[in-house]
Amino acid sequence: MRHGKKVNHLSRQTAHRKSMLANMACSLIEHKRINTTVAKAKALKQFVEPLITKSKEDTTHNRRIVMSRLRQKDAVTELFREVSTKVGDRPGGYTRIIKLGNRLGDNADMAMIELVDYNEIYNADKKAKKTTRRSRRGGSKTVTPPVDTKASNEEE
C-alpha cells in the first residue's frame, strides 16, 4: 500500500531533488516555458503553483517563504513583480504541461511546462471573442434619415 506517499522522488535524494526543483522553478519564472521530462514537469507543477499563489499578495512574510524555496533573489523579484500581476485574477492552474513525444537518446517522455498567461498562441483566441450580441429577429430594414422640418422652412 502507498498510503502517504505523495512525493515523486525522481530517483534523487532529498537535497538534490529540492535543489533541482528550485532551479527548474527559477528557469520557468525567467523563461516562462521549459522543456523537461513528464515526471519532472509534474513534480515542478506541484512545487511552483503554491509559490505563484503566495506571490499574489506581496507581503514580507510571503516573500521570505518564496525566497526560502527558490533561493534566487532575481527569480523572486520577477515572480512578485511581473508574474503575479499577470495571474492576479486567475484562481489557480497557472501552469500547463504539453507532452512533446520521446527523447532520442533514452526514449524518455518529454514535455513542455509553461506559464498559462504568457502563451500568446492559446490566449489569442480568448481575447478575440465577441462580447456584444445583435438581435436578428427583425431582419434588415432600410432606415430613411429623418427630415429636418426647421431647415426646410428656413429655405422657403
N, C-alpha and C positions, 0 to 999 in steps of 0.2 A: 504494500500500500504506500502511496506517496502523499500522505497527509502532511500539510505544512511545508511542502517543497515547491514554493513559487518561483524561486530564482533559478534561471538558467545559468549554470556555472561556466559555460563556454569553454570547457577544458582548461581552465586557468585557476590559479589560486586567488584568494580574495583581494589582496593588494593589487595584483596585476589586473584583475577584472575591473576594479574600481577606477584605476588609472586609465585603462583603455576606454571605458565608458565616458569618463570625464573628458579625455582628449577628443573622442568622437563627437561628444556634445558640443565642445568648443568649435570644432570644424563645421558642424551643422549650423551653428549660430552664425559663424563667419561667412560660409559659402552658400547657405540656405538649402543646399542639397548635397548629399554624398552617396557614393556607391560603396556597398559593403555586402556581406553575406546576409541571407534572410534571418538567420538566428541572431546575428549581431544587431540587425536593424530592429527586430522585435524587442531585444533587450534595451536598445537605445531609446526606443519609444517609451518604454516604461520608466526609463531614467530621466528623460528630458521633459516630458509633459508636465509633471508636477513642478518643475523649475519654472517653466513658462507661466504656469498658473500663479506661482508666487510673484513673478515679475509684473503682474498686472497691478499690484499695489506696491508702490515704491516707498518702502519704509526701510529704515536702517536694519531692522531685525531680518526682514526678508532678504536684503542684500547680503547680510552675513551668512544666512543659511545657504543661499545660492553660491556664494563665494567658497564656502566650505566644501561644496560638492564639485564645483567646476575647477577651482584653483587657478584661474587665469583672469586677471583684472580686466583685460580688454574685452573678453567674451561677456563678462558680467555687465560691463558698461553698455555694450551693444545690445544685450538682451533687455536691459531695463529701459534703454532709450528707443531704439528703432523697433525691435520685435514686439515689445509689449504694447506699443501704440497701434501697431497694425492688427494685433489679435485681441484688442481690448474688448470687443463686443462678442467674440466667439466663446461659447460656453464649454469648450473642450475640443478634443480632436484636432490638435494643432499640427500634427504630422501625418504624412501619407506615405505608405510603403507600396512601391510599384515593383513587381518582380520582372527581372530582366532576362532570365534564362540561366544557363550554366557557364561557369568559368572554364576556359580552355585547358588550363594546366591540370586541375584536380577535379573538374566536373562539379564544383560546389555551386549550390543555388545562390545566384546573385540577386540583389535588389537595390533599388534607389530609394532612399528615405529623404523626404523634403518637407519643408515648412509649407503648409497648405496655402497661406495667403500670399506667398511670394511666387506662385506659379501663374504666369500670365496666360498660358495656353488654356488651362482649365477655368480660370476666372474670367476670361474674355467673354464666354457665353453667358455667364451670370449677369454681367453688367449691361449687356445689350438687350436684356429682356424689357419689353414694353410694360409700363405700369398703367397707362391710360387705356380705356376701352371705349369704343364708339358703338352706339346703337345702330343696327342695320335694319330695324323693323320698318321704318318709314320709307325706305328706298331713297333714290336720289330725286330731289325736287329742284327745279330751277327757281332760283330766287331772283326776283327783279329788284333793283335798287329802289329805295323809296324816293318819291318825287318831292322836292323841297318846294312847298307852296309859296313861301316868302320870296324865294329867288325868282320864281316865275311871275309873281305880282309886281316886283320891282322892275322887271324888264319892260312891262307894258306901259 
